[in-house]
């Protein structure tokens, strides 16, 4: 389950990630893997082609003032033109610099997440319930059937530890704040018929011929505000999109954004208990793997780097890292942010990019292996053994 926040300014969902020209929005998503790793079967391909996400299908709903989805969120009935088209007045929009409280908790109907915007007084919520149209897909590895089962999604565990993880995911974390990067690069000329880059990729001053990661592209005319051509494809194997440039918060507010400030999560019946430990983690070994065009050996760790390589084979210009603030702006509590060092704001950057630690081998089921496992390296991790920024 993820609560995803989408920044403003570029192309609208469900094609891209901006809900509005100037405001943010958020969506509750639940990913389910329709796969049997023991005997090596997956959901039949006919059904995969009918549902949002395919084998790893998705329930998706924007948070709304009413708590009712704007369209069916389940993967079989999901329609990008309705369920994936955030429109006022019901969808919750949030302005840059707003102060938010975010909560996630179970209810009799299913997991509910609530955002309270303290700056505007607005509230948005979403409950992952059958009544709201959430559902599972009946597992059918053979044939062509595709049946949605209305479903209330509840948390499956009442506690969590560093050993709790999604067994098919690259990351090992469980309760986390994640900045998903690497989904944008400039393109000098977009082929609107194919959604690919027909020109040069890269920022001005560092352009080169387009390659296989330049897909899901849109022209400047499709943008809500910032008029640039660009592509949403993952920057792999050449990590030279805007995520890997020094465009991150660094104190230069004329050229770069100010940081998102967020607190450590709280648990307990009244959201008043801090977690005892925190960790930094990067999944660069997974995205540098040979199946994505890279050279990282996920068995030995050879060729795996924290700072990924560009198309030129050199380390990326920049890789963002987490820091904590030197001041406590809201309620006297510590705040995290991601980006670069910010003079007068950064109190501890935990070693900068080296904060991500060392290679982390983990056990994964072998697909079709009858329950056998093998060791795979998908992440760098640094478990701090403490919580340096209690809320």
C-alpha positions in Angstrom: 0.0 0.0 0.0 1.3 3.5 -0.9 0.0 7.0 -0.4 1.4 8.8 -3.4 1.8 12.6 -3.7 1.9 14.1 -7.2 3.6 17.5 -7.8 2.1 20.1 -10.0 3.2 21.7 -13.3 3.6 19.1 -16.1 1.2 16.6 -17.8 -2.0 15.3 -16.2 -2.6 11.8 -15.1 -3.2 9.2 -16.1 -0.6 9.9 -18.8 1.8 11.5 -16.4 2.0 12.7 -12.8 0.7 16.3 -12.4 -2.9 16.8 -11.2 -2.9 20.5 -11.5 -0.9 23.5 -12.8 0.0 24.7 -9.3 -1.4 22.3 -6.7 -0.5 18.8 -5.4 -2.9 15.9 -5.1 -2.6 12.4 -3.5 -3.8 8.9 -4.2 -4.2 5.6 -2.3 -2.7 2.7 -4.2 -2.6 -1.0 -3.4 -0.4 -3.4 -5.5 -1.1 -7.1 -5.6 1.1 -9.7 -7.2 -1.0 -12.2 -9.2 1.7 -14.9 -9.3 2.5 -18.2 -7.7 6.2 -18.3 -7.1 6.2 -21.9 -5.8 5.0 -23.5 -9.0 5.9 -20.7 -11.4 2.5 -19.6 -12.7 1.0 -16.2 -13.2 -2.5 -14.8 -14.0 -3.6 -15.7 -17.5 -2.4 -13.2 -20.1 -5.9 -12.3 -21.3 -6.8 -11.1 -17.9 -3.4 -9.4 -17.5 -4.2 -7.3 -20.6 -7.5 -6.2 -19.2 -6.5 -4.9 -15.8 -4.5 -2.0 -14.5 -0.9 -3.1 -13.9 -1.0 -6.6 -15.4 0.6 -9.2 -13.2 1.2 -6.7 -10.4 -2.2 -5.1 -10.6 -3.2 -1.9 -8.9 -6.2 -0.5 -7.0 -6.0 3.3 -7.4 -8.1 6.1 -5.9 -7.4 9.8 -5.4 -8.2 11.2 -2.0 -11.4 13.1 -2.0 -13.3 15.5 0.4 -16.3 13.0 0.4 -14.1 9.9 0.8 -15.8 8.5 -2.3 -13.7 7.6 -5.3 -14.2 9.7 -8.5 -14.4 6.4 -10.4 -14.0 2.6 -9.8 -10.5 2.1 -8.2 -10.3 -1.7 -8.8 -8.0 -2.8 -11.6 -10.7 -4.4 -13.9 -13.1 -1.4 -13.9 -10.5 1.4 -13.6 -10.9 3.9 -16.4 -8.1 6.5 -16.9 -10.7 9.0 -18.2 -12.7 8.9 -15.0 -11.0 7.1 -12.1 -7.6 8.5 -13.2 -8.6 12.1 -14.1 -8.4 14.3 -10.9 -11.0 17.0 -11.1 -12.5 19.5 -8.7 -14.5 20.0 -6.6 -14.2 16.6 -4.8 -10.5 15.7 -5.2 -8.3 17.1 -2.5 -5.8 19.6 -3.9 -2.9 21.0 -1.7 -0.8 24.1 -2.3 2.9 24.3 -2.1 4.0 25.2 1.5 0.8 23.8 3.1 1.2 22.0 6.4 -0.4 18.6 6.4 -1.1 15.7 8.9 -1.2 12.3 7.3 -2.7 9.3 9.0 -3.3 5.6 8.1 -5.3 3.3 10.2 -7.7 0.3 9.9 -11.5 0.6 10.0 -14.2 -2.0 9.9 -14.5 -1.4 6.2 -10.8 -1.4 5.4 -7.6 0.6 5.6 -8.3 4.3 5.6 -5.8 7.2 5.0 -6.7 10.8 5.9 -4.9 14.0 5.0 -5.7 17.1 7.0 -4.5 20.4 5.4 -3.9 22.6 8.4 -3.2 25.6 6.2 -6.5 25.6 4.3 -8.7 23.5 6.7 -9.5 21.0 4.0 -9.7 17.2 4.6 -9.3 14.4 2.1 -9.7 10.7 2.7 -10.0 7.3 1.1 -11.0 3.9 2.5 -9.9 0.7 0.7 -13.3 -0.9 0.9 -15.5 -3.0 -1.3 -18.2 -0.3 -0.8 -15.8 2.1 -2.5 -15.1 -0.3 -5.4 -11.8 -1.8 -4.3 -11.3 -5.4 -5.2 -9.0 -8.4 -5.9 -8.7 -10.3 -9.1 -9.5 -14.0 -8.9 -6.4 -15.9 -9.6 -6.8 -17.9 -12.8 -3.5 -19.0 -14.3 -5.1 -20.8 -17.2 -8.0 -19.9 -19.5 -9.2 -16.4 -20.2 -11.4 -15.6 -17.2 -11.0 -12.2 -15.5 -13.2 -11.8 -12.4 -13.0 -8.9 -9.9 -13.9 -9.8 -6.3 -15.1 -6.9 -4.1 -12.7 -6.7 -1.2 -12.0 -4.8 2.0 -8.2 -4.4 2.3 -7.1 -4.6 5.9 -3.5 -4.5 7.3 -2.2 -8.0 7.6 0.1 -7.4 10.6 -0.4 -5.5 13.8 3.3 -4.9 14.3 6.4 -4.4 12.1 10.1 -5.0 12.4 13.1 -4.6 10.0 12.4 -8.2 8.9 8.9 -7.3 7.6 8.9 -6.8 3.9 7.1 -7.4 0.6 8.7 -10.6 -0.7 8.5 -9.7 -4.4 9.7 -6.1 -4.1 13.3 -4.8 -4.6 13.2 -2.7 -1.4 13.4 -4.3 2.0 11.7 -1.5 3.9 8.2 -1.7 5.5 7.1 1.6 6.9 8.8 4.3 4.8 9.0 7.7 3.2 10.1 7.2 -0.4 11.1 9.8 -3.1 10.6 7.9 -6.3 13.0 9.4 -8.8 14.3 8.7 -12.3 11.1 9.2 -14.3 11.8 12.2 -16.3 14.2 13.4 -19.0 14.1 16.2 -21.5 13.5 15.5 -25.2 14.2 17.9 -28.1 11.5 16.4 -30.4 8.6 14.2 -29.3 6.9 11.8 -31.7 3.3 12.3 -30.6 2.1 9.2 -32.6 4.3 6.8 -30.7 5.0 8.7 -27.5 8.7 8.4 -28.0 11.6 10.8 -28.3 12.5 11.4 -31.9 15.3 13.9 -31.1 17.9 14.4 -28.5 17.6 13.5 -24.8 19.0 15.4 -21.9 19.2 18.8 -20.3 20.4 21.8 -22.4 24.2 21.6 -22.6 24.3 17.8 -22.1 22.2 16.4 -25.0 22.8 13.1 -26.8 21.0 10.7 -29.1 17.8 9.2 -27.7 17.8 5.6 -26.5 15.4 2.9 -25.2 14.5 4.6 -21.9 12.9 7.6 -23.7 9.3 6.5 -23.7 6.0 7.8 -22.4 6.9 11.1 -23.9 4.8 14.3 -24.2 5.2 17.6 -26.0 5.3 20.9 -24.2 1.8 21.7 -25.5 0.4 18.9 -23.2 1.9 20.5 -20.1 -0.3 22.2 -17.5 2.3 24.9 -16.7 6.0 24.2 -17.4 6.2 24.1 -21.2 8.9 21.5 -21.9 9.1 18.3 -24.0 9.9 15.3 -21.8 9.7 11.6 -21.3 8.5 9.6 -18.2 10.4 6.4 -18.9 12.8 5.3 -16.3 16.4 6.6 -16.7 17.9 3.1 -17.2 20.5 2.2 -18.1 21.7 5.8 -18.5 20.9 7.8 -15.3 21.2 11.3 -16.7 17.6 12.6 -16.4 16.7 15.6 -14.2 16.6 13.4 -11.0 20.4 13.0 -11.4 21.3 16.6 -11.8 21.9 19.2 -9.1 18.3 20.5 -9.4 17.4 19.5 -5.8 16.8 21.8 -2.8 20.1 23.3 -1.8 19.2 26.8 -0.5 19.2 28.5 -3.9 15.5 29.3 -4.0 15.8 31.3 -7.2 16.9 28.2 -9.2 15.8 25.3 -7.1 12.7 24.3 -5.0 12.5 24.5 -1.3 12.5 21.1 0.5 9.6 19.0 1.5 9.8 18.7 5.3 8.3 15.7 7.0 8.4 14.1 10.4 9.3 10.5 11.4 6.2 8.3 11.4 4.3 7.6 14.7 2.4 4.6 15.8 0.2 3.6 18.7 -3.5 4.1 19.3 -3.1 7.9 19.5 -0.1 8.3 17.0 2.1 9.1 20.0 4.8 6.4 19.8 8.0 6.8 17.8 9.6 3.9 16.0 12.9 2.9 17.7 15.1 2.7 14.6 15.4 4.1 11.1 17.4 3.1 8.0 18.4 4.6 4.7 18.0 2.5 1.6 18.6 2.8 -2.2 17.6 0.2 -4.8 20.3 1.1 -7.3 21.6 -2.5 -7.6 18.2 -3.5 -8.9 17.9 -0.7 -11.5 21.6 -1.2 -12.6 21.0 -4.9 -13.3 21.7 -6.5 -16.7 17.9 -7.0 -17.5 17.7 -3.2 -17.5 20.9 -2.7 -19.5 23.3 -2.3 -16.6 26.3 -4.2 -15.3 25.4 -4.8 -11.6 25.9 -8.5 -10.6 23.1 -9.0 -8.1 24.8 -12.3 -6.8 28.3 -11.0 -6.1 27.7 -7.2 -6.0 30.3 -6.5 -8.7 29.5 -3.4 -10.7 26.8 -2.2 -8.3 27.1 1.5 -7.3 25.2 3.9 -5.1 25.6 6.7 -7.6 24.4 5.1 -10.9 26.2 5.6 -14.2 25.1 7.9 -17.1 24.9 6.9 -20.8 28.6 7.9 -21.0 29.5 5.4 -18.3 30.4 8.0 -15.8 28.8 8.5 -12.3 25.7 10.6 -12.4 26.2 14.3 -11.6 24.2 14.0 -8.4 22.3 11.5 -6.3 20.0 13.0 -3.6 20.3 12.1 0.1 18.3 12.7 3.3 19.1 15.2 6.1 17.5 16.5 9.2 16.9 20.1 10.0 18.8 22.3 12.4 15.5 24.0 13.5 12.1 22.5 14.5 9.5 24.5 12.5 6.3 22.9 13.6 5.5 22.0 17.2 9.1 21.8 18.2 9.9 18.5 16.5 12.6 17.3 14.2 12.0 17.3 10.4 13.6 15.3 7.5 14.1 16.5 4.0 15.7 15.1 0.8 18.0 16.9 -1.6 21.4 18.5 -1.1 23.0 20.3 1.8 21.1 23.5 2.6 23.2 26.1 4.5 21.5 27.1 7.8 19.0 24.3 7.5 21.0 21.0 7.4 21.9 19.8 10.9 23.0 16.3 9.8 23.3 14.8 6.4 24.6 11.4 7.7 27.6 11.4 5.3 25.7 12.6 2.2 25.4 10.0 -0.5 27.4 7.5 1.6 24.5 7.4 4.0 23.0 4.5 2.0 25.5 2.2 3.4 26.5 -1.2 2.0 25.1 -3.9 -0.2 22.2 -5.8 1.4 21.7 -9.5 0.3 18.2 -10.8 0.9 16.5 -14.2 0.4 13.9 -14.4 -2.4 11.8 -17.2 -3.6 13.0 -18.8 -6.8 10.2 -18.5 -9.3 8.9 -22.0 -10.0 11.4 -23.4 -7.6 9.0 -25.3 -5.4 9.7 -23.1 -2.4 13.4 -22.9 -2.8 15.1 -19.5 -2.2 18.3 -17.8 -3.3 20.2 -14.7 -2.2 19.7 -11.6 -4.3 21.3 -8.1 -3.9 18.7 -5.4 -4.7 19.7 -2.6 -2.3 22.2 -0.6 -0.4 21.1 -0.2 3.2 22.3 1.6 6.4 20.4 0.6 9.5 21.1 3.4 12.0 20.0 1.3 15.0 18.2 4.4 16.4 15.8 7.0 15.4 17.8 10.3 15.1 14.7 12.4 14.4 11.9 11.6 16.8 8.6 13.3 16.0 
